[in-house]
Amino acid sequence: MRGSVEGASGMGLGRVGLYSLLGVAVLLGACSGGERSAPVVTEPLEPDRAGGVDGPVVYSAYTPLKGGMTAVVQGTLELEGDCLYLTDGVRRHVILWPYGTRWDEEAQTLITAEGSRVPIGAPVTGGGGYATIDSRGLSSSSAQGRLKRCASHEGHDTLAVVSSR
């Protein structure tokens, strides 16, 4: 008989019976206490367009226009607690990164908006400048709060603003 499975008693299961049997088997397998399947890995969520915080990275709001500050910022990338700093040998500055910059928690590495990986201790050179935290007009309270808290450890409210890398 096509579309059926013969049981030990010789009685056939129709398509509905076959699908019901398969459904019960799937449910029992899903509810069993055996091995669990690996978690589903998803792409990271898009950064908040108002600016925000990802790990120790503080990033600015999304702006469709390119450009910004054009001076050079440079130094060595340092991590202390949940604060990222750019140190030039004399001072350490908290950093405001461009929108799209994120943190790889597992590798403890910064990922620039362009996709480059920058490990802690690496030299950083980019377009940007230095400004006070309040002058940046950040709409993200979490970003502004993190910058102020990290800057307070250094005794000043000046931050390095990276516009491009």
PyMOL commands that set and color helices and strands:
alter all, ss='L'
color gray80, all
select helices_A, chain A and resi 15-31+134-136+141-152
alter helices_A, ss='H'
color red, helices_A
select strands_A, chain A and resi 5-6+12-13+52-54+57-59+71-80+83-87+92-96+102-104+109-111+117-119+123-132+158-164
alter strands_A, ss='S'
color yellow, strands_A
deselect
rebuild
show_as cartoon
